[in-house]
């Protein structure tokens, strides 16, 4: 099967040209979304990477794909997973999806062998979900136990602790 124009751009251009292409060819935005969800490497993770750079916050073109993005999230490699998480961070998530997404990102965070950037982006979604669902706040406390935090850099640890403090969890003393 022949490579599409978008696929060619994704593998042969720098990001500035990719962004310019997608902005000047809005008809290819849906192809980019579908590629981002699929397992068609090297295009899929690059399409997801491009999307979060081109999309608007709560982009209506992505809304209809949120459930598919969430449902395929766990089966993706770290690079694609990270980019999909970044797309989801920019979307307003309905209550219909937050339970499932919370479970998935919780699971990603617990996998300490995953790339730190994937875990960090999963944690950002955890925080986003908890802000809208405060009953889940107690779940976050266990996520900062040393065996989850130790694999991370000091910078990432500090950012995560700051996010948690912003959630108003008062009994975090381990990093003071």
Beta strands, then each sheet from edge to edge (+ up, - down):
end
